[in-house]
Amino acid sequence: MTVRTYLRTIDLAQAGHISVQQVRNYEASGFIPPAERSPGGYRLYTQQHLVALKTARSLVGGYGWQRAIMQALHRGKLSVSLAAIDERHAELASKRLQVEQTLAALSTLAAQSAPLTNTRHSQRLRVGEAAKQVGVRVSALHFWEQQGLLHPVRDKSSHYRLYDEQQMRRLRVVVLLRDASTASYTPPPSPSPASSHHRSPKSPASLGTVAYSSVAKNFEE
């Protein structure tokens, strides 16, 4: 008769260098198979759970929180798991291409940007005209202004927002980075095993605000 050795939740947590709550999150999200329960209701893990935990954590770096890969393995469907991996490879290749295209567009924009003329005498566009030039809605410009990414001047008499050459250059950079962020953003599963508390995924615009500001400043100098 073979005596089966079980691992406690704390044992799995220590082996994986994570918290006890994170172990529970991994199980709830399907990254490790469901644990048996003792008569007292305690989780009983095995070496299979430990291997699954280490495998799931090693996959995160290359595939993100893709629970479908591990869930298929737990069901014994290796072909489904491999298909999910292939699909993720295609997604990563597409995102890499999008990033390369964005970097190329930024380089082209930087190369074509002539030295700024005196902003007092350069052409100034109203918000609707500026939005039309870059192909976005007026509401997007208002949002980016609220986030501190754009700083249009105000007409002294009408108080209309006016975008000069400097602000239009900044706007084009923001739009390019917005597009790249939207294409590459993949929210984590709920609940995320990396955190003991669930947080609602933020929008790509919110996630990219700091990056937009940092890069856009380089085009003002």
C-alpha positions as CSV (number, residue, x, y, z in Angstrom):
1,M,0.0,0.0,0.0
2,T,1.4,3.4,-1.0
3,V,1.1,6.2,1.5
4,R,0.4,9.4,-0.3
5,T,2.3,12.5,1.0
6,Y,0.3,15.7,1.0
7,L,1.5,19.3,1.0
8,R,-0.2,22.0,3.0
9,T,-1.1,25.4,1.5
10,I,1.8,26.9,3.4
11,D,4.2,24.3,2.0
12,L,3.2,25.1,-1.5
13,A,3.5,28.9,-0.8
14,Q,7.0,28.5,0.6
15,A,8.1,26.3,-2.3
16,G,6.8,28.8,-4.8
17,H,8.0,31.9,-2.9
18,I,4.4,33.3,-2.8
19,S,1.8,34.0,-0.2
20,V,-0.8,31.5,1.0
21,Q,-3.5,33.7,-0.5
22,Q,-1.8,33.6,-3.8
23,V,-1.8,29.8,-3.8
24,R,-5.6,30.0,-3.3
25,N,-5.8,32.5,-6.2
26,Y,-3.8,30.1,-8.5
27,E,-6.2,27.3,-7.7
28,A,-9.3,29.5,-8.1
29,S,-8.0,30.7,-11.5
30,G,-7.3,27.2,-12.7
31,F,-3.5,27.5,-12.9
32,I,-3.2,24.6,-10.5
33,P,-5.8,21.7,-10.3
34,P,-8.4,21.7,-7.5
35,A,-7.0,20.3,-4.3
36,E,-8.5,17.5,-2.3
37,R,-9.9,18.3,1.1
38,S,-9.2,16.6,4.4
39,P,-12.0,15.6,6.7
40,G,-11.4,18.9,8.5
41,G,-11.8,20.9,5.3
42,Y,-8.1,21.7,4.8
43,R,-6.6,21.7,1.3
44,L,-4.4,18.7,0.5
45,Y,-1.9,19.4,-2.3
46,T,0.5,17.0,-4.0
47,Q,3.7,17.1,-6.0
48,Q,1.5,17.5,-9.1
49,H,0.2,20.8,-7.7
50,L,3.8,22.0,-6.9
51,V,4.9,21.2,-10.5
52,A,1.8,22.9,-11.9
53,L,2.5,26.0,-9.7
54,K,6.1,26.3,-10.9
55,T,5.1,25.7,-14.5
56,A,2.4,28.4,-14.3
57,R,4.8,30.9,-12.8
58,S,7.4,30.2,-15.5
59,L,4.9,30.7,-18.2
60,V,3.8,34.1,-17.0
61,G,7.0,35.8,-18.3
62,G,6.4,34.8,-21.9
63,Y,2.6,34.3,-22.1
64,G,1.1,36.5,-19.3
65,W,-1.8,35.2,-17.2
66,Q,-3.1,32.8,-19.9
67,R,-5.1,30.4,-17.7
68,A,-6.4,28.4,-20.8
69,I,-2.9,26.8,-21.2
70,M,-2.8,25.3,-17.8
71,Q,-6.5,24.5,-17.6
72,A,-6.2,22.4,-20.8
73,L,-3.2,20.5,-19.3
74,H,-5.2,19.7,-16.1
75,R,-8.0,18.2,-18.3
76,G,-5.4,16.1,-20.1
77,K,-5.9,17.9,-23.4
78,L,-2.3,18.5,-24.4
79,S,-3.2,19.4,-28.0
80,V,-5.6,22.2,-26.8
81,S,-2.8,23.5,-24.6
82,L,-0.3,23.6,-27.4
83,A,-2.8,25.3,-29.7
84,A,-3.3,28.0,-27.0
85,I,0.5,28.4,-26.9
86,D,0.7,28.8,-30.7
87,E,-2.1,31.3,-30.6
88,R,-0.2,33.3,-27.9
89,H,2.9,33.2,-30.1
90,A,0.9,34.8,-33.0
91,E,-0.4,37.5,-30.7
92,L,3.1,38.3,-29.4
93,A,4.4,38.5,-32.9
94,S,1.6,40.9,-33.9
95,K,2.3,43.1,-30.9
96,R,6.0,43.1,-31.6
97,L,5.2,44.2,-35.2
98,Q,2.9,46.9,-33.8
99,V,5.7,48.2,-31.5
100,E,8.2,48.2,-34.3
101,Q,5.8,50.2,-36.6
102,T,5.1,52.7,-33.8
103,L,8.9,53.2,-33.2
104,A,9.4,53.7,-36.9
105,A,6.6,56.2,-37.0
106,L,8.0,58.1,-34.1
107,S,11.4,58.2,-35.7
108,T,9.9,59.5,-38.9
109,L,8.0,62.1,-37.0
110,A,11.1,63.2,-35.2
111,A,13.1,63.4,-38.4
112,Q,10.4,65.4,-40.2
113,S,9.8,67.9,-37.4
114,A,11.4,71.2,-38.3
115,P,12.6,73.5,-35.5
116,L,9.7,75.2,-33.8
117,T,8.9,78.6,-35.1
118,N,7.7,81.4,-32.9
119,T,4.5,80.0,-31.4
120,R,3.0,83.5,-31.3
121,H,3.0,83.7,-35.1
122,S,2.5,80.0,-36.0
123,Q,-0.9,78.7,-37.2
124,R,-3.3,77.8,-34.4
125,L,-6.1,75.3,-34.8
126,R,-9.3,75.0,-32.8
127,V,-9.9,71.8,-31.0
128,G,-12.2,70.4,-33.7
129,E,-9.6,71.1,-36.5
130,A,-6.8,69.6,-34.4
131,A,-8.8,66.4,-33.7
132,K,-9.7,66.0,-37.4
133,Q,-6.0,66.3,-38.4
134,V,-5.0,63.3,-36.2
135,G,-8.2,61.3,-36.7
136,V,-9.6,61.3,-33.2
137,R,-12.6,62.6,-31.4
138,V,-12.7,66.0,-29.7
139,S,-13.5,64.2,-26.4
140,A,-10.1,62.5,-26.7
141,L,-8.3,65.8,-26.8
142,H,-10.3,67.0,-23.8
143,F,-9.4,63.8,-21.9
144,W,-5.7,64.1,-22.7
145,E,-5.7,67.8,-21.6
146,Q,-7.3,66.8,-18.3
147,Q,-4.5,64.2,-17.9
148,G,-1.9,66.9,-18.4
149,L,-0.7,65.6,-21.8
150,L,-1.8,68.6,-23.8
151,H,-1.7,72.3,-23.0
152,P,-3.6,74.3,-25.6
153,V,-3.6,78.0,-25.2
154,R,-6.9,80.0,-24.8
155,D,-8.0,82.7,-27.2
156,K,-8.2,85.9,-25.1
157,S,-11.5,87.0,-26.6
158,S,-13.4,83.8,-27.3
159,H,-11.7,81.5,-24.8
160,Y,-11.5,78.7,-27.5
161,R,-8.8,76.2,-27.1
162,L,-6.1,76.7,-29.7
163,Y,-3.4,74.2,-30.8
164,D,-0.1,75.6,-32.1
165,E,2.7,73.8,-33.8
166,Q,4.2,72.6,-30.6
167,Q,0.9,71.2,-29.3
168,M,0.1,69.5,-32.6
169,R,3.5,67.8,-32.5
170,R,2.8,66.6,-29.0
171,L,-0.7,65.5,-30.0
172,R,0.6,63.3,-32.8
173,V,3.0,61.5,-30.4
174,V,0.2,60.9,-27.9
175,V,-2.0,59.4,-30.7
176,L,0.8,57.1,-31.8
177,L,1.4,55.9,-28.3
178,R,-2.3,55.5,-27.6
179,D,-2.6,53.2,-30.7
180,A,0.4,51.1,-29.6
181,S,-0.9,50.8,-26.0
182,T,-4.4,49.7,-27.2
183,A,-2.9,47.1,-29.5
184,S,-0.6,45.6,-26.9
185,Y,-2.7,45.7,-23.7
186,T,-4.1,42.4,-22.3
187,P,-5.8,42.5,-18.9
188,P,-4.9,39.8,-16.3
189,P,-7.5,37.3,-15.3
190,S,-9.8,37.9,-12.4
191,P,-8.6,37.3,-9.7
192,S,-5.0,37.8,-10.6
193,P,-2.8,35.1,-8.9
194,A,-0.1,37.8,-8.6
195,S,-2.2,39.7,-6.1
196,S,-4.3,38.7,-3.1
197,H,-6.8,41.5,-3.9
198,H,-8.6,41.9,-7.2
199,R,-8.2,45.2,-9.0
200,S,-10.3,46.2,-12.0
201,P,-8.2,46.4,-15.2
202,K,-7.5,50.0,-16.2
203,S,-8.1,51.3,-19.7
204,P,-5.2,51.5,-22.1
205,A,-5.4,55.3,-22.0
206,S,-5.1,55.3,-18.2
207,L,-2.2,52.8,-18.3
208,G,-0.3,54.8,-20.8
209,T,-0.7,58.3,-19.3
210,V,2.8,58.5,-17.7
211,A,4.5,57.0,-20.8
212,Y,2.7,59.5,-23.0
213,S,3.9,62.4,-20.9
214,S,7.5,61.1,-20.7
215,V,7.9,60.6,-24.5
216,A,5.9,63.6,-25.6
217,K,8.2,65.9,-23.6
218,N,11.1,64.9,-25.8
219,F,9.3,66.4,-28.8
220,E,9.0,69.7,-27.2
221,E,12.7,70.4,-26.8
